[in-house]
Amino acid sequence: MPPAAATVLVLGLVQGAQAHIERPSYWPSPGPDCSVSPCAGGAVPTPRSLASAVETVPGSTTRVVCRPDSLERLDASIKRALKSGYDIRPHDHRTLGAAEARELKRINRALFDLCRYSEIQPAVTDSRNNDRVVVLPGLYTEPTARKKPTHDPACEEYKLSTGAYSYLGEYMCQNDANLIAVLGRAPGGGEDPDPPLVDRHGIPNLGACVRCNLQVEGSGVSADDVIVDAGDPSSGNGGPRNSAKDVGIRADRADGFVLRNVTVRHAEEHNIYVLESNGYLLDRFKAFYAGEYGVLTFVEDHGVIQNCEAVGNGDSGLYPGSGAKTAAGRDEKVYPTARYSQQIRYCDSHHNTSGYSGTDGSATWVHHNNFYDNALGFTTDVFTAAGHPGFPQQGDLIEHNDFFSNNFNPYLADSDVVPTVPVPVGSGMWIAGGDDNVVRNNKFRDNWRRGAMLFAVPDAFVCSEQPMTGCDPLKLSTSHRNQFYGNQMTGNGLDFWWDAFPGNFANCWYSNGTVTTSPANLPDCLNGKAPFLSIGFGNLGNELELLTCMANLKPGGPCPWFTTPKAPAPAASRTAPADAPHTHGTRELDDAMLAAMTCHSWQEMTTGQRDHMLDKMAVFMGGQIDHPGARGTTLSNKKATSMLNNACGLSFAGPFKLYKLYARAAAFPLQLP
């Protein structure tokens, strides 16, 4: 197929499904802030031991939160662990010795005597730099924070055009969207730049540390003992959510933040959310049944997520988005030495729509994790809009992970997961527009559609007609220089799939054993020694699939993604209990509700409400992007209405987010009626 024809076919493919709406955000300066002692940020924080919480430490105060039955819960948990052990995650079962049990009881009894709080948020609010909050076993629904109004008219003045609050708004209205909010810095004394700065390195108008180096931790045997519930506790660790707040625990500009040994569940959007923070550690935690992400980190540096389990989330279990670009493609004046800005290790992410997602998530080291029983195990992709920096995605290292049995179908009527994005059921991973990624020494097994996919996203429909930082509409910035080697491929419907987009270069597949591929004979680049030998010339069948499934969703349409593929070999099937559909009402739409609008909302709106919502969508999607004059792509209301009528007519599309469908379709203006 001629390159021109291929360009018409898939020009501008944007996998916007994993993107989200944020305030215009900036990577924190990479060095430590030594205005506090010890310095905050500049490295992954070292957690303090639980035993030290009962000691007197100069310059640090421990605040203890408990419930009346905390010690009874602890005793029951210890008894179970002594008999049968306990799970950090499904693939990490541990034992508890008698001496450990006695010490844990001693510490918790001492902490219980120090307890002065029955809710977590007041203890966090009272904390200052270097302090810690210890939470004893119990169920924490935070009734005071729950009562705070959401979309409070009193907070209207802090809203941006996207509907997101400014940092000042989050600081002044901390429980508007958040069940628990850790605001690490005071608001700056100046004005936030509007429009946002072109250079996203360094947070402008940054206030002083007020809660930096804060550690929040549960004191039980495992994360199962301390539960933060942002929705319906009666649902346990499953659905339905019946969410009270958008976010379970939010850490914003919280340099040196540590969260350990807790379960967070049932948030409308994200269970755990870390934003614009330099130095964070999320350790020994579980995240169940959020509407969007179990964990979302955004524009971060020096971060580690480890020893975790993420289950039942509508978009993805783990989402490290727009991480600091500290490896390939970095600004060497800011980051002189290449390194990884975030690390995710020793986690199980399963039974989500996607196990992992990372829009513009660069320089992330992902290793020794298990991604299984999702619809799609792993995605990293590109989507650039106001507040979402980092195009193009670059420089992940994905190694020693197990991507297996990602055949869960959340689009079936009996699914207990409410999917908010369309993805191809039965796939281990895809790179949907990304450069310089290394995928090595992983296992891809029993993914009935495909093991690993790679395809391009040309710049023209990411940055529209104007250039912006890292994006030029005359160029093809993705997907180049990706390496797949040393992987074990067994039992997949197809092992490797590539769109072979015309002009893509230096993508190499080698030393993966005997594999099945599309197209046949993927370039091995002389075992990786000659990447220049790999050039894409287009693949009509693969590009047609992308076009069909990314821009032309309709009932009875030809997209195969939502049908569970047949197993290439006998394998156990999985069923799940039904979940009640989740809807948003048709109350008066304001900017803050843009991210919440779903196909359910679309079906209930009047024509006037639809037009108003689409006008708001165009403001966000067409807003300034990183460079003066650079605008995002938009649709006419007529085209957007036609597209949404089609997509929302799918029997399972009720909870799909409208702005995500819009963002993807805007990449195909030549294809829409």
C-alpha positions, 0 to 999 in steps of 0.5 A: 500500500502506498504511504499516502494511502496509509496516511489517509487510513490511520493518520492521527491515531490517538489512543485517548482512552487512557487520558484524563483531565487535569489542571495544567501541571508541571514536573517538579524540579528534580533536586531536593528542597532543603528549606526543611530538614531533612530535605524533601524530595530529590530521591525516593523517601525511605519509610520509617519503621512502625516501631519508631512511631511510639518513640519520641523523635525531635522535629516529628509528631506522630498522630494516631487514628483508631476505631473503638474496635481497632485492637479486636480487629488486630487480634483477629488478624494476627490469629488468622495470620499465625494460622494461615499466613497473609497475602501482600498480593496474590503472588506474595503469601507470607507467614507471621511468627510468634515473636513478630505477632507479640511485637505487633501487639505491643506497638499497637497497644501503645499506639492505641493509648496515644490515639486522639483521632477517629478520622484520618483527614483531621490528623493529616490536616493537623500534620506538618513537615516530617510528621506521620499519621498512623492508622490502627485497624478499622474501616474508615469512611471519613463521615466529616469529609463525606459531608463536604459538598462536591462541586461546592458553589463556594469553590467556583472561583477556583475552577479552571476552564477544564473544570479542574481546580487550581492548586489553590482550589484544592487547598481551599476546598480539600474535601470537595473531590477528595475523601482524604487530601494531603496538600504538601505545600502552601499556595504560592503567593503569586499568580499561576501562569495562564495560559500555561508555560511552554516549558513544563520543567519546574512548578511555577508559583510554588509555595513553601513545604507545610506537609512534606516528608509526611508518612501515612501508614496502617498498623495492621498485619497487612493492607487488609486491616486498614480500609479507606472506603470512598463509597459503599462499604457493604460492597466489600472489596467488590462492586458496586461502588456507589462512590461518595467522592472522586478520590480516595487519598490525594497527595498533591505537591507532597514531596517525600510522601509515603503511604503504606499498608492500607486498602483504598476502594470505591472512589468515583475516579481514583483510589490513590492519586499523587500529583506534582510531587518530588519523591513518593513511595506507595508500598504494601497497599491494595486498590479495589474498584475505582471508577477510573484508576486504582492508582494515578500518579501524574507529573511525578519524579523519584517515585516507587510503587511496590508490593501492591494489588489493584483490582476491578478498576474501570480504566486501569489498575496502575497509571503512572502518567506523564512521569518526568522525562529523565531518560530518552528525550530528556532535557539534559540541562534539567536532567544531566544523567539518564535515570528512571523517574518512576519504578513499579515493581512486585505488584499484581494488577488483575481483573481491570479493564487494563492492568497498567496504563500510562499516557505520555508516561516516560522513563518508567521502570516496570519489573517483576509484576503480574498483569493477568485477567484484565482485558488488556494487560498493559498500555502506554500511549500518547495523548496531549492536551492542556495539563497533560505534558510529555509528548511523545512517550519515551524510554520505559524499561519493561522487564521480568513481568508476567503478562498472562490470561488477559482475557477478562471481558468487562463488556459482557452484561454480567461483568462486575467491572464497569469499563470506561474505555474500549480496549481489545479483550485478550491482549497482553500489552500494546504500545500505542504511540511510543519511542525508545521502549525496551520490552525484554525478558517478560512472559506473555502467555495465554493471551487469546488475541495477542501477546504484544502490539505496537502502532504509531500515532502521527503528530498531525492529530495530536498537535493539530495544525500548529507545532508545540513542544515535542510535536510537529504536525509535519512529523511522525514522532511515534513509534520508533526505536522500540525493542522486544527481545528475550521474551517467552511467548506461549499460548497467545492467539498471536505473539507480536502485532505491528501496524508497520506504519510508513516511516516508522524505523528502528523497531526490532524483535529478536531472541523471542524464540519461535513466535507468530507475528503480523506481519510475518517476518518482523525485523530482527535488526540482526539481533538488535545490532542494526536497528536502521534495517527496520522501516515500516511500509504499512500493513493494510489489514492491521491499519484497517482494524485500528481505523475500525475500532478507534473511530467507527464504534457502532452497534453491530459494527465490525470491530472485533475487540469486545468479543472474547477470543477463542482460546488457542488451547484449553484454558480455564474460563472466568465469570463474574457477578453482575454489577448494577449500572452506574449513571450520572444524572442530567442535572445542569452541566458545569465545567467540573462535571466534564470528566464525569459525563458518560454515555449514560449521561448522553442518552439522558441529555436534551438536545440543548444539554448535549450542545452545551456539553459539546461546547465545553468539550471543545474548550478543553480539547481545543485549548492551548497546548504547551506552545503559544498558538498550538491548539488541540483538535476538535469536532463540529457539534454535528460530527460529535453528535453523530459519533457519540450516537453511534458509540453510545448505542453499543449495549455495553457503552453506558459507562464510557467517558464522553471526553475519551470517545471525543478525543479518539474520534478527533484524530479521524476528522477525515473519516467521520461523516 
